[in-house]
Amino acid sequence: MEGENGVKLHGMWASTYSKRVELALRLKGVPYEYIEEDLSNKSQQLLEYNPVHKKVPVLVHNGKPIVESYVILEYIDERAKVRFWASYIQQQATKSQPQNFIKTKSNGQEDVSI
């Protein structure tokens, strides 16, 4: 994911906190760009996105940072629930749409009501 759009994860290979966020993103099927951080030489982006604690993980979604692994996990889970229900409602609407709007008259002609 390039630019401000999409999901980026600033992490470190040995951080269990980063790994738990990576796992959640994979389980939920969220595509993301992983950015490995050197904690002995922190990137300007990491310092900008997490100026208080200056640590990983930091999830950046559409240019907005989310810090602390538990907060990130809650955010990922909530977004997954929203996607699930949006998909479910769309599927239900698509299934019922032809039945609700197209009725066949006794003379064989279709009547479309909007």
N, C-alpha and C positions, 0 to 999 in steps of 0.2 A: 504494500500500500504506500503510495507516494504522497508527498505533500502533507497538508493538514488533515485530509480526509483519511478515514480508516482507523485501524487500531495498531498501536505500537506499544511494545512492552520493553521497558528498560529493566534489565536484570543482570544477574551474575551467576555464572555456572555453579558455584558452590553454595548459593543461597537457597535454603529450603523454602523460604518465603517466596522467592521468585519461581521456584519449581512448582509450588502448589498453584500459583496463578497460571503458569504455562499449562499444567494439567487441566485446569478448569476450562481454559480457552479451547483446548483440543477436545475435551469431552463435549463441550457445547457446540463445537463446530464453528467457532469464530475464527476467521482468517486474521492473522496478525503478523506484524513485522517485529522480529526480536532484535534488540540492540544490546549487545554485551557491554557492560560497564566495567571499567577498571577502578576499583574502589580506592586504590592508592593514588589515582590520578583521575578524579571525577570529571566527567564531561560538563561542558557549559549547559547543555540541555538538562542534564540531571539536576544541576544546581538551580536552574531556572524553574523546573517543574516541581522540585521538592526543596525549597529554600530553607525550611525550618530544620528538618531532620537530615537532609542530604544523603538519603539512603535508598536502596532498591527494596522492593519493586515499585515501579511507577508505570501505571497504565495510562496511555494517552489516547483518548477517543475523540476524533474530530478536533484535535488541537487542545482539548481540555484534559488536564492531568488529574488522575485519581491516585492517591497514595495510601499506603498501609494495606497489607495483603488481605485482611479480613474485609475491609471496606471494598476493595477491588472484587473479591469473591461475591459479595452481596450485589454489587453492581452488575457483574456478569450474569448472575443467576436471575436477577430481576429482568434484565434485557432479554434473556432466553425465554422467560415466561411470557413477556409481551409478544415476542415473535411467535411463540407457540399459539397463543390465543388469536392473534391476528390471522395466522394461517388457518386455524380451525374455523374461524368465522367466515373467512373467504371461501373455504371448501364447502361449508354448509350453505352459504348464499349461492354458490355456483350450482350445487346439487338441486336446490329448490327453485332456482330462478326459472327454468323452462316450464316447470309445472305450474308455477304461480301466474305467469304472464301469458301463456299460450293455451287457449282452450279450444277444443274442437266442437263446433256446433253440430246439431243433429243432421244438418244437410251436408256435412263433410268439410265445410269451410273452417279455416282456423280464424279465431278472433284473438287479436293481440290487445291486451289491456295494460296500460302503463300507470 
